[in-house]
């Protein structure tokens, strides 16, 4: 899939216009050339894939209470500590998403005129699929624009971004106001509806009898014709299943506390959209037992065929062979730079193995042995003091008594600042040691089923309470219980804490939010979750903490330390419109509080 896109983009760059709006004077070929050249047309669509808004690194987590970095030049560190502004915004999606939408609009405006195949029926199938991809990608790109730039204005209106559904050129009117957030949601949902009409649920080879009815009615009786368009070789492109998952994400955002007063989306809507995705895997019974360690399931990753997704994954990136994440994040003793340092705040969020939060009277938490009998996810996601990391399972000592640069604050820009290193996302069988430089297969999980399970739990709890189902086959209680059980939480005692909170929507809400924090940590969700939940400002500004461990004659001494402040203002629940855009277009209104 990656090679196809690279070739198509190269063809577009060679044969197309150097600038989307104004072709070079010496370039005598216009966009209408794509009508007779399908590869040229697909090159335009491919740019929207190149511009997908996903990251394989936990960038935004560094600006939350979950992590800090030892790279003092990092933009997210600057952002979290007081330098976030409308002209210094590392979370901005304005340019990338709008560029992608421009490519998609060009493609959609021309797709019906492209000769995708000489056979008219096959041409129809190609046109359906490719337009379906474009509509689905446009919905996705618009969603990420809303996530980053939607917000309330000084006069109390919830605005999104300007809706653009036609190609722009030098004669277009660019000085246009932002549409309302609700109008943007409606546009996204309209694009999703069109995408679902045109796309297969999944790509894959079928038999003659499995050709969709609508194409049989057009005369497609030979499965090879259908497979030519929608077969195995197309896996990895956006599909109907992925579009349904994006719809669930959009609904959850719009129904959330920070947005609900400006939209018509309800918690019930959000729960039901998530249920559509989950019912395709038979709900809770289809939850992948190993989904919580998707990044470390090395045998599964190494055996993935082209475009194939594991049971946990709805959409993933292409496989890459590298050790870049390990070089960035392994402890220095393992030839890493120790960049992402999980916080004590996050460590404290992991419950005990019996399911109780560590501050609960029944937890049996022992502050003198703080890592004993904890939720197994803790040591699967975070390198704690005296645990192992790397291909040789070397012991990593982060305490002050450590004899190398793994120790807390031992070497600026290299050692951990919090007493912890990152384990999640990394493969222990990589070896950044220059003598070996061992690389392994990795992929970015763009959308996981776990995320959709958590979206359902959150929305269902708000709509129908902890045990209500709204006519679906499972409740928030059922989902959270299954997630905790697969991670080994509460397995030995029946998870009484879950039963304890099952009678209170408020208590269940806090548990769901905490489970989301743990399950999705370091996957760039926390920053946006805190804001859509409209948490108290003091929660946004919770100081990032660390754990300093000293060795004494009688054992170890644990001291919680302040590591890094958070300096967000009361208007920073919604990101800004870029300052340069506000300067250029006087009809473009800024979100409240930003210049």
Backbone torsions as a table, in degrees:
resi	resn	phi	psi	omega
1	UNK	NA	-43.9	-179.2
2	UNK	-63.3	-41.2	179.9
3	UNK	-66.6	-39.0	177.3
4	UNK	-59.0	-47.5	-178.0
5	UNK	-63.1	-42.2	180.0
6	UNK	-60.5	-43.0	179.9
7	UNK	-64.6	-43.5	-178.6
8	UNK	-65.0	-41.7	178.5
9	UNK	-64.8	-41.0	178.5
10	UNK	-61.2	-42.8	178.3
11	UNK	-61.5	-40.7	179.8
12	UNK	-65.3	-41.8	-178.1
13	UNK	-68.2	-33.9	-178.9
14	UNK	-76.4	-41.5	-172.3
15	UNK	-99.1	-17.3	-175.3
16	UNK	-94.3	-168.4	-179.3
17	UNK	-82.5	143.5	-179.7
18	UNK	-67.9	-34.3	177.2
19	UNK	-116.1	135.8	-175.6
20	UNK	-59.6	-34.9	-173.9
21	UNK	-92.8	-36.2	-173.0
22	UNK	-131.6	103.5	178.1
23	UNK	-61.3	151.0	175.8
24	UNK	-61.4	147.9	-177.5
25	UNK	-57.6	-39.9	-175.9
26	UNK	-81.0	-6.2	-179.7
27	UNK	-85.7	106.7	-174.7
28	UNK	-89.8	-1.0	-178.9
29	UNK	-97.7	129.0	178.5
30	UNK	-100.4	179.8	-179.2
31	UNK	-65.4	-23.1	-180.0
32	UNK	-66.8	-12.9	176.1
33	UNK	-63.9	-23.2	-178.6
34	UNK	-66.8	-19.7	-176.5
35	UNK	-63.4	-31.5	179.8
36	UNK	-103.1	-0.4	-176.4
37	UNK	-128.8	89.8	-178.4
38	UNK	-55.9	-34.4	-179.7
39	UNK	-66.3	-36.6	176.1
40	UNK	-63.0	-45.7	179.9
41	UNK	-63.1	-42.7	179.9
42	UNK	-69.0	-26.0	175.1
43	UNK	-62.2	-35.9	177.2
44	UNK	-65.7	-46.5	177.9
45	UNK	-62.5	-37.6	-177.4
46	UNK	-60.9	-28.2	179.0
47	UNK	-63.1	-30.4	177.4
48	UNK	-69.3	-27.4	173.4
49	UNK	-74.4	-42.5	177.9
50	UNK	-58.1	-32.4	-176.1
51	UNK	-94.2	18.2	177.8
52	UNK	-58.9	144.0	-169.8
53	UNK	-90.6	37.8	-175.5
54	UNK	-109.1	149.7	179.9
55	UNK	-125.9	142.9	176.7
56	UNK	-89.8	0.4	-179.9
57	UNK	-117.2	148.3	-178.2
58	UNK	-79.8	63.3	-173.5
59	UNK	-63.6	-57.3	-172.9
60	UNK	-69.7	-21.4	177.3
61	UNK	-61.4	-24.9	-179.7
62	UNK	-68.8	-13.6	179.4
63	UNK	-104.7	20.6	180.0
64	UNK	-124.7	-171.9	177.1
65	UNK	-82.9	5.9	-178.1
66	UNK	-94.3	-23.2	-173.3
67	UNK	-160.8	156.8	167.6
68	UNK	-129.9	174.4	176.0
69	UNK	-125.6	153.2	175.5
70	UNK	-91.3	4.6	174.8
71	UNK	-92.6	102.8	-172.8
72	UNK	-76.4	-2.9	175.1
73	UNK	-97.5	1.6	-175.4
74	UNK	-66.2	134.0	-177.6
75	UNK	-64.0	-33.7	-178.7
76	UNK	-73.8	-32.4	172.6
77	UNK	-61.9	-46.6	178.8
78	UNK	-61.1	-42.4	-179.8
79	UNK	-59.3	-47.8	-175.9
80	UNK	-70.3	-22.3	-174.9
81	UNK	-106.4	22.1	168.5
82	UNK	117.7	3.0	-175.3
83	UNK	-108.1	14.1	179.4
84	UNK	-74.9	123.7	179.8
85	UNK	-146.8	171.8	-178.0
86	UNK	-71.3	-15.5	173.9
87	UNK	-112.7	12.7	174.7
88	UNK	-145.3	79.4	-171.1
89	UNK	-132.2	95.2	-178.6
90	UNK	-67.5	-14.8	178.6
91	UNK	-91.2	0.5	-176.1
92	UNK	-60.9	136.1	175.5
93	UNK	-117.6	5.7	-169.6
94	UNK	-57.1	-53.3	-173.9
95	UNK	-72.4	-48.4	-176.4
96	UNK	-63.1	-45.3	-178.5
97	UNK	-68.7	-41.2	-179.4
98	UNK	-69.1	-34.7	174.3
99	UNK	-61.8	-44.4	180.0
100	UNK	-62.7	-41.9	179.9
101	UNK	-64.2	-36.2	176.4
102	UNK	-60.8	-46.9	176.9
103	UNK	-59.3	-43.2	-178.8
104	UNK	-65.0	-39.8	178.3
105	UNK	-65.8	-39.7	175.4
106	UNK	-59.9	-46.3	-179.3
107	UNK	-61.0	-48.9	-177.0
108	UNK	-64.2	-33.0	-179.7
109	UNK	-70.5	-19.3	-175.1
110	UNK	-116.5	-12.0	-170.0
111	UNK	-58.0	-40.1	-176.4
112	UNK	-65.5	-18.8	-177.9
113	UNK	-98.1	-1.1	-177.9
114	UNK	-83.2	135.6	176.4
115	UNK	-84.8	85.8	-176.6
116	UNK	-70.8	-29.8	178.1
117	UNK	-159.4	157.6	179.4
118	UNK	-72.4	-35.7	176.6
119	UNK	-73.5	126.7	-172.4
120	UNK	-65.1	-37.5	-179.8
121	UNK	-68.9	-43.1	178.0
122	UNK	-65.6	-37.6	175.7
123	UNK	-59.2	-41.6	178.1
124	UNK	-62.0	-43.3	179.9
125	UNK	-63.5	-43.3	176.8
126	UNK	-61.2	-45.2	-177.2
127	UNK	-63.6	-41.1	177.8
128	UNK	-59.9	-51.9	-175.7
129	UNK	-63.3	-46.4	-175.5
130	UNK	-68.5	-38.6	174.8
131	UNK	-67.4	-37.5	175.8
132	UNK	-59.6	-42.7	175.8
133	UNK	-59.0	-45.3	-176.7
134	UNK	-63.4	-43.4	178.0
135	UNK	-64.2	-43.0	179.1
136	UNK	-63.8	-42.2	178.9
137	UNK	-67.4	-35.8	178.6
138	UNK	-66.2	-38.6	175.5
139	UNK	-61.8	-43.7	179.6
140	UNK	-62.7	-46.2	-178.7
141	UNK	-64.3	-39.7	178.4
142	UNK	-66.0	-38.3	177.2
143	UNK	-57.8	-44.1	-178.6
144	UNK	-72.0	-27.5	171.3
145	UNK	-64.8	-44.3	179.4
146	UNK	-64.4	-42.0	-179.9
147	UNK	-57.7	-41.1	-174.1
148	UNK	-90.5	-27.4	-169.6
149	UNK	-130.1	-9.2	175.4
150	UNK	-67.5	143.9	179.8
151	UNK	-179.1	174.3	-177.8
152	UNK	-88.8	141.8	178.8
153	UNK	-93.1	173.2	-179.1
154	UNK	-60.3	-30.7	-178.8
155	UNK	-95.2	17.4	169.5
156	UNK	82.6	26.5	176.2
157	UNK	-108.3	138.9	176.7
158	UNK	-92.4	111.3	-176.2
159	UNK	-109.7	153.5	174.3
160	UNK	-105.6	-117.2	179.9
161	UNK	-134.0	165.4	174.4
162	UNK	-62.2	129.2	177.6
163	UNK	-82.6	122.3	-179.8
164	UNK	-125.6	115.5	-178.6
165	UNK	-120.5	4.6	176.8
166	UNK	-124.2	151.1	178.5
167	UNK	-60.5	139.9	176.6
168	UNK	-99.0	144.9	175.0
169	UNK	-138.0	-170.2	-174.1
170	UNK	-64.1	-18.9	-179.3
171	UNK	-96.4	0.6	-178.3
172	UNK	-70.7	156.3	174.3
173	UNK	-89.4	110.3	-177.8
174	UNK	-94.2	-19.9	-177.0
175	UNK	-85.7	73.9	-176.3
176	UNK	-119.7	151.5	179.4
177	UNK	-76.1	164.3	174.1
178	UNK	-73.3	140.8	171.0
179	UNK	-76.1	162.0	176.7
180	UNK	-67.2	159.6	177.6
181	UNK	-59.8	-42.7	-179.8
182	UNK	-61.9	-42.2	178.0
183	UNK	-62.1	-37.3	177.9
184	UNK	-66.7	-41.3	177.0
185	UNK	-61.2	-42.8	179.0
186	UNK	-62.5	-39.3	177.6
187	UNK	-64.9	-42.9	177.6
188	UNK	-59.9	-46.1	-178.3
189	UNK	-65.9	-34.9	177.0
190	UNK	-65.4	-42.7	177.1
191	UNK	-63.7	-38.9	179.0
192	UNK	-64.3	-42.6	178.0
193	UNK	-59.5	-43.2	179.1
194	UNK	-65.4	-41.4	180.0
195	UNK	-62.0	-42.4	-177.9
196	UNK	-69.4	-26.3	175.4
197	UNK	-69.4	-30.0	-169.5
198	UNK	-103.5	-26.6	-173.4
199	UNK	-93.6	149.6	167.7
200	UNK	-71.4	154.8	175.8
201	UNK	-58.8	-46.4	177.0
202	UNK	-139.5	155.4	173.9
203	UNK	-87.7	143.5	178.4
204	UNK	168.0	152.3	178.7
205	UNK	-68.3	139.6	179.7
206	UNK	-125.1	167.9	173.8
207	UNK	-90.1	173.4	-178.1
208	UNK	-57.2	-41.4	-176.9
209	UNK	-72.7	-15.4	-177.1
210	UNK	-95.3	-0.7	175.8
211	UNK	-59.6	129.9	-178.3
212	UNK	-52.8	144.3	-175.1
213	UNK	-56.4	-39.6	-176.1
214	UNK	-63.0	-29.7	178.7
215	UNK	-86.1	-30.8	172.4
216	UNK	-59.7	-39.4	-179.6
217	UNK	-66.8	-22.8	176.2
218	UNK	-85.4	-7.3	177.5
219	UNK	110.5	8.7	178.7
220	UNK	-83.5	107.4	178.3
221	UNK	-115.0	-12.5	-178.4
222	UNK	-102.0	115.5	-176.9
223	UNK	-59.1	-27.5	-178.6
224	UNK	-63.2	-31.2	177.2
225	UNK	-68.0	-44.1	178.3
226	UNK	-65.4	-43.6	-177.7
227	UNK	-65.5	-27.9	175.9
228	UNK	-59.0	-32.6	-176.3
229	UNK	-95.5	-41.0	-170.5
230	UNK	-126.3	21.2	-175.0
231	UNK	-80.3	-167.0	-175.4
232	UNK	-54.7	-34.4	-174.8
233	UNK	-68.1	-9.6	178.7
234	UNK	-95.3	-4.2	-179.4
235	UNK	-59.4	136.7	-176.6
236	UNK	112.4	-23.5	175.0
237	UNK	-81.4	163.6	-177.6
238	UNK	-65.0	135.1	-174.8
239	UNK	-124.8	176.9	177.9
240	UNK	-61.3	-39.6	179.1
241	UNK	-61.6	-42.9	179.6
242	UNK	-66.0	-41.1	179.3
243	UNK	-62.9	-39.0	176.1
244	UNK	-61.6	-38.0	178.1
245	UNK	-67.0	-40.6	176.3
246	UNK	-61.5	-40.5	177.5
247	UNK	-58.8	-40.0	176.8
248	UNK	-62.5	-41.2	178.3
249	UNK	-63.0	-44.1	-179.2
250	UNK	-62.4	-45.4	-178.5
251	UNK	-63.4	-41.1	179.1
252	UNK	-62.5	-43.9	178.8
253	UNK	-60.2	-49.4	-174.7
254	UNK	-67.3	-28.9	-179.6
255	UNK	-85.1	-10.1	-173.8
256	UNK	-71.3	158.3	-173.8
257	UNK	-53.1	-35.3	-176.8
258	UNK	-73.4	-13.1	-173.5
259	UNK	-126.0	-18.7	-168.3
260	UNK	-60.3	-30.9	-179.6
261	UNK	-70.1	-13.3	-179.9
262	UNK	-113.9	10.1	-179.7
263	UNK	-133.7	171.1	177.5
264	UNK	-105.0	4.5	-179.6
265	UNK	-76.7	136.9	179.6
266	UNK	-111.1	164.1	175.1
267	UNK	-61.3	-36.3	178.5
268	UNK	-62.1	-42.5	176.0
269	UNK	-57.9	-48.0	-176.8
270	UNK	-61.8	-41.8	179.1
271	UNK	-64.2	-42.9	-177.1
272	UNK	-70.1	-35.4	175.7
273	UNK	-66.0	-39.0	176.7
274	UNK	-66.2	-38.2	-179.2
275	UNK	-62.8	-33.8	177.4
276	UNK	-58.6	-43.0	179.0
277	UNK	-66.8	-45.2	-174.3
278	UNK	-72.9	-33.1	179.7
279	UNK	-65.0	-21.4	178.7
280	UNK	-70.6	-16.5	174.7
281	UNK	-115.1	21.9	178.5
282	UNK	67.3	35.6	171.9
283	UNK	63.5	-141.4	-174.4
284	UNK	-60.6	-33.0	-179.1
285	UNK	-66.1	-18.5	179.2
286	UNK	-92.8	3.7	179.4
287	UNK	-63.4	131.5	-178.3
288	UNK	-72.6	122.7	-177.2
289	UNK	-60.5	-30.6	-177.6
290	UNK	-103.4	13.0	-175.6
291	UNK	-63.8	-26.1	-177.3
292	UNK	-76.1	-13.1	175.2
293	UNK	-120.3	37.2	-175.3
294	UNK	-54.2	-35.6	-175.8
295	UNK	-75.0	-19.3	-175.6
296	UNK	-109.7	3.0	178.8
297	UNK	-80.2	72.6	-166.5
298	UNK	-63.9	-38.5	178.1
299	UNK	-62.6	-40.4	177.8
300	UNK	-65.0	-45.4	-178.9
301	UNK	-63.6	-45.9	-177.1
302	UNK	-65.6	-25.2	-177.8
303	UNK	-94.9	2.9	-177.0
304	UNK	-67.7	129.3	173.3
305	UNK	-79.7	172.7	-177.7
306	UNK	-58.8	119.1	176.9
307	UNK	77.4	-5.7	-178.8
308	UNK	-73.6	139.9	178.8
309	UNK	-112.6	140.9	172.8
310	UNK	-65.7	168.9	-176.5
311	UNK	-61.0	-27.7	-178.4
312	UNK	-79.4	-21.5	-165.9
313	UNK	-104.8	129.0	173.8
314	UNK	-86.3	-41.5	-179.8
315	UNK	-148.4	135.0	179.2
316	UNK	-134.2	166.3	173.1
317	UNK	-79.7	176.2	171.3
318	UNK	-65.8	157.8	175.5
319	UNK	-74.2	135.0	173.3
320	UNK	-123.4	148.4	178.0
321	UNK	-104.1	109.9	-175.3
322	UNK	-163.0	173.5	167.3
323	UNK	-134.4	28.8	-176.6
324	UNK	-62.6	-45.1	179.9
325	UNK	-63.1	-38.5	-179.8
326	UNK	-69.6	-40.5	176.9
327	UNK	-61.0	-39.3	179.0
328	UNK	-69.8	-36.4	-163.3
329	UNK	-121.9	-12.0	172.9
330	UNK	-60.5	153.3	172.7
331	UNK	-61.0	156.5	-177.7
332	UNK	-58.5	-32.1	179.0
333	UNK	-64.3	-19.3	178.3
334	UNK	-105.5	25.1	176.7
335	UNK	64.7	30.8	175.4
336	UNK	-108.3	171.6	-179.9
337	UNK	-102.2	1.4	174.3
338	UNK	54.9	37.4	-167.5
339	UNK	-66.1	-49.3	-175.4
340	UNK	-95.0	119.7	-178.7
341	UNK	-113.5	105.5	176.1
342	UNK	-58.3	150.0	-175.7
343	UNK	-95.0	162.7	171.9
344	UNK	-64.5	-31.1	177.2
345	UNK	-55.1	-47.0	-180.0
346	UNK	-69.1	-43.1	179.0
347	UNK	-56.5	-42.2	-179.7
348	UNK	-67.0	-20.1	-179.4
349	UNK	-76.4	-19.6	176.8
350	UNK	-74.8	127.0	-178.5
351	UNK	-74.5	-178.8	170.2
352	UNK	-75.1	165.5	178.3
353	UNK	-62.0	-24.8	178.3
354	UNK	-78.6	-1.5	175.3
355	UNK	97.8	-13.6	-178.2
356	UNK	-82.8	140.4	171.8
357	UNK	-58.4	152.6	-173.8
358	UNK	-65.3	-20.0	179.1
359	UNK	-94.0	6.9	179.3
360	UNK	-83.5	141.4	-178.3
361	UNK	-58.3	-26.0	-177.7
362	UNK	-95.0	8.1	-172.9
363	UNK	-75.1	-28.6	-173.8
364	UNK	63.9	27.1	177.1
365	UNK	-68.7	136.0	-179.9
366	UNK	-118.6	109.3	-176.6
367	UNK	-63.8	-19.6	178.6
368	UNK	-85.2	-11.9	173.7
369	UNK	-138.7	67.3	-165.3
370	UNK	-68.9	-12.7	-176.2
371	UNK	-104.9	0.3	-179.3
372	UNK	-79.2	141.1	173.9
373	UNK	57.4	39.2	-179.8
374	UNK	-99.5	165.6	172.5
375	UNK	-46.4	125.6	-178.5
376	UNK	-58.0	-22.0	179.3
377	UNK	-64.8	-26.1	-178.8
378	UNK	-56.6	-55.0	-175.4
379	UNK	-82.1	-11.5	172.9
380	UNK	-82.7	-19.6	-177.6
381	UNK	-108.9	-21.8	-172.4
382	UNK	-135.0	137.6	173.8
383	UNK	-85.5	112.2	179.5
384	UNK	-98.4	170.8	-179.1
385	UNK	-56.4	130.2	177.0
386	UNK	68.4	16.5	167.7
387	UNK	-89.5	178.2	-175.4
388	UNK	-110.6	158.5	177.6
389	UNK	-155.9	154.0	174.5
390	UNK	93.2	171.3	-174.2
391	UNK	-64.6	-21.4	-178.8
392	UNK	-105.3	11.2	-179.2
393	UNK	50.7	45.4	179.7
394	UNK	-71.5	141.9	178.4
395	UNK	-73.9	131.2	-179.1
396	UNK	-107.3	115.1	179.1
397	UNK	-102.5	111.6	179.5
398	UNK	-97.5	-9.9	178.7
399	UNK	-64.6	162.7	-178.8
400	UNK	-62.9	-18.8	-179.0
401	UNK	-84.3	-1.8	179.2
402	UNK	-61.5	150.2	-175.0
403	UNK	-104.7	14.8	176.4
404	UNK	-144.3	-169.5	-173.1
405	UNK	-75.4	-2.3	173.7
406	UNK	-68.2	-23.3	-175.7
407	UNK	-64.9	148.1	-176.7
408	UNK	-56.2	127.9	175.4
409	UNK	57.6	23.7	-178.7
410	UNK	-71.8	-41.4	-178.0
411	UNK	-135.9	117.4	-178.6
412	UNK	-60.2	134.1	178.8
413	UNK	81.0	6.1	-178.2
414	UNK	-139.5	-47.3	-177.6
415	UNK	-82.5	160.2	176.3
416	UNK	-64.4	143.4	175.4
417	UNK	-96.2	-11.7	-174.1
418	UNK	-115.8	-10.9	-174.0
419	UNK	93.2	7.9	-178.5
420	UNK	-138.4	150.3	171.9
421	UNK	-120.0	163.1	-178.9
422	UNK	-80.8	136.7	170.8
423	UNK	-115.7	-38.5	-177.2
424	UNK	-60.7	145.3	-178.8
425	UNK	82.0	-16.2	-173.3
426	UNK	-97.8	153.6	173.8
427	UNK	-107.6	124.4	-177.0
428	UNK	-71.4	-14.8	179.8
429	UNK	-89.5	5.2	168.4
430	UNK	-80.7	152.4	178.9
431	UNK	-139.1	100.8	180.0
432	UNK	-73.0	-6.0	177.4
433	UNK	-52.3	120.0	-176.8
434	UNK	-54.6	-23.5	179.5
435	UNK	-67.9	-27.2	-177.9
436	UNK	-116.9	-45.2	178.4
437	UNK	49.3	51.7	-176.4
438	UNK	-78.4	123.4	178.6
439	UNK	-107.4	153.7	176.7
440	UNK	-137.6	172.6	-178.1
441	UNK	-77.8	138.4	176.5
442	UNK	-138.0	159.0	167.7
443	UNK	-148.1	158.3	174.1
444	UNK	-93.5	127.0	175.6
445	UNK	-82.3	101.5	-177.2
446	UNK	-72.1	-46.0	176.4
447	UNK	-140.3	127.8	179.2
448	UNK	-110.4	152.5	174.4
449	UNK	-61.3	-34.1	179.1
450	UNK	-57.5	-39.9	177.6
451	UNK	-60.2	-41.6	-178.6
452	UNK	-72.2	-36.4	173.7
453	UNK	-58.9	-43.6	-179.6
454	UNK	-69.0	-35.3	175.6
455	UNK	-63.0	-43.3	177.8
456	UNK	-61.4	-47.8	-178.1
457	UNK	-58.3	-45.3	-179.4
458	UNK	-62.3	-48.9	-176.6
459	UNK	-70.5	-39.8	-179.2
460	UNK	-65.2	-39.8	177.8
461	UNK	-61.3	-43.1	179.8
462	UNK	-69.1	-35.3	-176.8
463	UNK	-80.3	-43.6	-170.2
464	UNK	-129.8	4.8	-178.3
465	UNK	87.1	173.6	-172.9
466	UNK	-58.7	-34.7	-174.8
467	UNK	-112.5	2.6	178.6
468	UNK	-77.2	150.6	-177.8
469	UNK	-117.1	-16.4	-178.1
470	UNK	59.8	25.1	-178.6
471	UNK	93.1	-7.7	174.0
472	UNK	-82.7	174.0	-173.2
473	UNK	-90.2	8.7	-174.9
474	UNK	-159.7	159.3	-176.2
475	UNK	-115.9	174.8	173.7
476	UNK	-59.4	-41.1	178.1
477	UNK	-58.0	-45.3	-179.2
478	UNK	-62.4	-43.7	-177.7
479	UNK	-65.6	-48.9	-177.9
480	UNK	-65.3	-38.1	177.0
481	UNK	-61.1	-41.5	-179.8
482	UNK	-68.0	-40.6	178.8
483	UNK	-62.8	-43.1	-179.4
484	UNK	-69.8	-39.3	-179.0
485	UNK	-63.5	-42.1	-177.9
486	UNK	-67.0	-26.4	178.5
487	UNK	-85.6	-3.8	179.2
488	UNK	87.3	21.0	-179.9
489	UNK	-96.4	126.2	177.9
490	UNK	73.6	9.2	-176.9
491	UNK	-68.0	-30.4	-176.3
492	UNK	-84.2	-12.1	-175.3
493	UNK	-135.7	12.2	177.1
494	UNK	76.9	13.0	176.5
495	UNK	53.1	60.7	-179.2
496	UNK	-63.9	-25.3	179.5
497	UNK	-66.1	-38.6	176.3
498	UNK	-60.1	-42.1	177.1
499	UNK	-65.8	-33.6	-179.5
500	UNK	-63.3	-39.0	-176.8
501	UNK	-90.5	-5.3	-174.7
502	UNK	-67.3	-15.0	179.4
503	UNK	-91.8	0.2	-175.3
504	UNK	-133.2	120.6	176.7
505	UNK	-60.8	-39.4	-178.6
506	UNK	-65.2	-45.1	-179.5
507	UNK	-68.9	-38.4	177.4
508	UNK	-65.0	-36.9	177.8
509	UNK	-58.3	-45.6	-179.3
510	UNK	-64.7	-38.3	178.4
511	UNK	-67.0	-43.3	179.3
512	UNK	-61.0	-44.9	179.5
513	UNK	-63.1	-36.7	178.9
514	UNK	-70.4	-39.9	177.2
515	UNK	-63.4	-37.9	176.7
516	UNK	-63.4	-41.3	178.9
517	UNK	-59.0	-43.4	-176.7
518	UNK	-74.2	-49.3	-174.6
519	UNK	-65.5	-34.0	-175.0
520	UNK	-107.2	13.2	-178.0
521	UNK	-59.1	143.6	178.4
522	UNK	65.0	21.7	176.4
523	UNK	-119.2	23.4	173.4
524	UNK	63.2	42.7	174.5
525	UNK	-111.9	-35.0	-169.5
526	UNK	-58.0	-43.7	-178.2
527	UNK	-55.8	-45.2	-176.8
528	UNK	-78.8	-33.3	179.3
529	UNK	-62.9	-45.8	-179.9
530	UNK	-57.7	-35.8	-177.0
531	UNK	-80.0	-39.6	178.9
532	UNK	-71.6	-24.9	175.0
533	UNK	-77.1	-11.3	-178.9
534	UNK	55.3	46.9	-179.6
535	UNK	-63.8	163.5	177.0
536	UNK	-59.0	149.2	-178.1
537	UNK	-60.1	-34.8	-179.7
538	UNK	-67.1	-20.4	174.6
539	UNK	-76.3	-41.5	174.3
540	UNK	-58.7	-34.1	-174.8
541	UNK	-100.7	20.5	177.8
542	UNK	-62.9	124.2	-179.1
543	UNK	-60.6	134.1	175.6
544	UNK	-72.5	127.7	-173.9
545	UNK	-111.2	159.6	174.7
546	UNK	-132.5	176.9	178.0
547	UNK	-124.1	117.7	177.5
548	UNK	-100.1	124.2	-174.2
549	UNK	-118.9	121.5	178.2
550	UNK	-111.2	150.4	177.3
551	UNK	-98.1	127.4	-180.0
552	UNK	-119.2	173.7	179.5
553	UNK	-60.5	-31.2	-177.0
554	UNK	-97.5	6.0	-179.0
555	UNK	140.7	-129.7	-178.0
556	UNK	-125.6	147.9	179.1
557	UNK	-117.3	125.9	-175.4
558	UNK	-107.7	126.3	179.9
559	UNK	-131.0	121.0	176.2
560	UNK	-76.0	132.1	-176.9
561	UNK	-125.6	151.1	171.9
562	UNK	-76.0	134.6	-178.2
563	UNK	-114.2	-48.6	-174.3
564	UNK	-154.1	130.1	177.7
565	UNK	-76.7	162.0	170.3
566	UNK	-116.0	131.1	-171.6
567	UNK	-127.3	62.3	177.5
568	UNK	-92.7	145.5	176.9
569	UNK	-92.1	168.9	-173.3
570	UNK	-70.2	-8.4	177.8
571	UNK	-100.5	1.9	-172.3
572	UNK	-89.8	29.0	171.2
573	UNK	-82.8	-18.4	178.8
574	UNK	-129.8	134.1	-178.9
575	UNK	-71.7	163.0	-175.9
576	UNK	-86.6	160.1	163.2
577	UNK	-76.2	137.5	-177.4
578	UNK	-54.0	136.8	-176.2
579	UNK	-56.8	-41.9	-178.9
580	UNK	-64.5	-31.2	177.5
581	UNK	-70.0	-39.1	177.9
582	UNK	-64.7	-38.3	178.1
583	UNK	-65.7	-37.1	-175.5
584	UNK	-76.1	-36.7	-169.4
585	UNK	-124.9	109.8	-175.8
586	UNK	-74.6	-10.0	175.5
587	UNK	-87.7	-4.6	-177.9
588	UNK	-92.6	111.3	-173.6
589	UNK	-91.5	138.3	-178.2
590	UNK	-82.8	153.9	172.4
591	UNK	-69.5	152.9	-176.0
592	UNK	-55.9	136.0	174.6
593	UNK	93.4	-25.4	-177.7
594	UNK	-90.0	149.7	175.8
595	UNK	-84.6	NA	NA
